[in-house]
Amino acid sequence: MKRVKEGCICQTLIFSQRETADEQTLTLAQTRELNVREAQRYRQSLLNKGTRHRIIEENILDDGSVMIKVIKEYNEKVDVEQLFGMNW
């Protein structure tokens, strides 16, 4: 039998808008604004849930999408500072 003693996860997330034939085309500025707001809601949800995390990179890409690289706890037993040498 195995069990997770400590763990964390590194994710690369892309926030982007999908356009369908029924939707009107968004300008690049509108797309960027929607994606930035969605990324902000994600960051706020991590804080609201009390998830220990560290955003290690965040970029707005040429197409207006937002890329976030985040390391977050998998369970509460992980000592992330010891694993990665980071201050949370």
C-alpha positions in Angstrom: 0.0 0.0 0.0 1.2 3.5 -0.7 0.1 6.9 0.6 1.2 10.5 0.0 3.1 11.7 3.0 3.9 15.1 1.5 3.2 16.6 -1.8 2.7 19.7 -3.9 1.9 20.4 -7.5 3.4 22.7 -10.1 0.8 23.9 -12.7 1.0 26.0 -15.8 -2.4 27.6 -16.4 -3.5 29.4 -19.5 -6.5 31.8 -19.2 -8.0 32.4 -22.6 -11.4 33.1 -24.3 -13.0 30.7 -26.7 -14.9 32.2 -29.5 -17.8 30.4 -31.2 -19.7 31.3 -34.3 -22.5 32.7 -32.2 -20.4 35.1 -30.3 -19.2 38.4 -31.6 -15.5 38.8 -32.1 -13.7 40.4 -29.2 -10.9 42.9 -29.7 -7.4 42.1 -28.4 -7.9 44.6 -25.5 -11.3 43.1 -24.6 -9.9 39.6 -24.6 -6.9 40.6 -22.5 -9.1 42.3 -20.0 -11.4 39.3 -19.6 -8.4 37.0 -19.2 -6.7 39.2 -16.6 -9.9 39.3 -14.6 -10.3 35.6 -14.8 -6.7 35.1 -13.6 -7.3 37.6 -10.7 -10.4 35.5 -9.7 -8.2 32.4 -9.7 -5.6 34.0 -7.5 -8.3 35.3 -5.1 -9.8 31.8 -4.9 -6.5 30.4 -3.8 -6.4 33.0 -1.0 -10.0 32.5 0.0 -9.5 28.7 0.3 -6.3 29.2 2.3 -4.3 27.2 -0.2 -0.6 27.7 0.3 0.9 28.6 -3.0 3.5 30.6 -4.9 3.0 32.1 -8.3 6.4 31.7 -9.9 5.6 33.3 -13.2 2.8 35.3 -14.8 2.7 36.6 -18.3 0.3 38.2 -20.8 0.8 36.4 -24.1 0.6 38.0 -27.5 -2.9 36.6 -28.2 -4.2 38.3 -25.0 -4.2 35.1 -22.9 -2.7 35.0 -19.4 -0.2 32.3 -18.4 0.4 31.6 -14.7 2.9 29.1 -13.3 2.0 28.2 -9.7 3.2 25.8 -7.1 0.6 24.9 -4.6 0.1 22.4 -1.7 -1.2 19.0 -2.4 -1.8 18.3 1.3 -1.3 20.2 4.5 1.7 18.1 5.6 4.1 19.3 3.0 6.9 21.7 4.1 7.2 23.6 0.9 9.9 25.9 2.2 12.1 22.9 2.8 11.3 21.2 -0.5 11.8 24.3 -2.7 13.7 26.7 -0.5 10.9 29.3 -0.9 9.3 31.6 1.5 5.5 31.5 1.4 
